[in-house]
């Protein structure tokens, strides 16, 4: 469903929950990204509101005429991100030949959509994904900026590399693939736990989805002050390890025994880190070591059958 003038069509699908101000920032950034790519593509937006009270509608209404293909407001209210994401996919697929996705607390670079399109054209891919770069608040404590809490977040593969996974915080997928594979959707079982994007994209790749990495298609993750605490970092790492373990088991990427061994190696490495750094006369980075061990414990919990809900803050 390209435009009559031959331009591509892109619908950006975003799920939101209790983040009206970050959503407003995101929509403003999407206006700029759409203007940047206007000569090549017509852009629309679908917002799926997972608030029970429909609190995001007022923000969406502010941008009612901001996009060439319009803005659709969908109300889910299920408090299950997989259900909301599936609703966004279906609605966006009705609007455009490409469905781009990002999160309501992200802020895409002005060249985001242009870079995604560039990669599609270069490689003939069905899907492209780019890096999400955390951006800490100015009030973040010094230990959070000097210890590698954000530096160890994967920034992605080399530009153009073929991948076996993508991320919903920064990706674009062909509507044709979604139509041809109606069973490839986000699993509601992971809608509260997280990891639904890993399961979705790895399942799609197994069915032939061609994914490439667009290194210049950057989105910034604007971290709120509530996440700049040691308590949050420990909870987040514990959840992340649990999610990694659960998705590995779901996709048969690792046995329980291998996950136990992986977690044990991570615990040993985290415990040794402060000592090794002190020997080199470097700061021990104890907070980072503890958070890393929490991640490994989350993985062990997954092996034991514990399913940890995604942190809401």
Steps between C-alpha positions, in 0.01 A plus 500: 500500500751763385386854433353581159817702431720196565622594847514237772252500789598452863278469806675536836335284767553599863352351817472728800426458870504783756756709310314797359788746508757258348237414237465869414880521457496191279222629276682830458814314393296286259365816335861603429595152377197495269587842358858386440384206288197668339643495147537121520215384721161593643484436875216423738490409869301248705492547878369209707401622844539229764367724777166379631368858506620599152725769645720528189219617270547865593864486387417320175233758419766773509663338194179418311606683183878467531556199273419446132336162560334620817510388862296208629415463866430143614396420854611167646502540877596135550830584674661234284759633257465206260128561458567870446782433253282264297228762480756751384629264232156433359404868493831615353491228234174650374672837449834424342736256332750531787436487874762675711508454876651683795414553868313783667808607699725519194597796284605414143773684317372728219657261246344190660244414232733604218772268634255210530390553140861526383576158645188345346601632159862392531430140602142423394423410860156418645600658830758743632599580856726762654665588830324637806735723698415571867504867599525559876336796677723789603429413864641146468747413780866489411531125558240437229696697244848376595412132532401313181126473563424644156829426325427127508169544316552350151520779242439265213692322229704655218297696249322274254572177684235231471343417837279229649309741723374859519366724776162665526659815642655559158392298199299501178335194346327437169121494507515233230685268739241561771215428259667185368571373853188572708615261775816701567381734769601603851437229757266618780678266741794740488285813504558567869838331535683662207709328234202493264703677230778240512250217460313684224802584289687174545185311401465722194863443398442125520226551240729694268492861621803682357635739768780753457660742743482875435775647716402862433130448581533608862233546764582650839351345812427789735544349845287665773646588842310207656733262316815675617507311830694198615177323595365535149826384342500183712132430431544569128802270469319225690203531263729516194675177601165335564369613161814372326460162665129470421539597134795264456290215637197597287707508182705192594817707469644350821425218740446559871842353570668741259317793654614396847858485373464841333362654818777345708765648272340842526481483879866400518604779263295758691641389837856513368461839332548727808805302613660509156438874473647568845811304404536738204432791739176582323172579677334166590157580347320294763154625400546377145629165626195454725260593220675254267462222756131590529466439127654157533268421790205600282614246243522230768146594606383442141657154505303431820178608330470847656355762262576860594274782380656790314583791736242777457716795604 
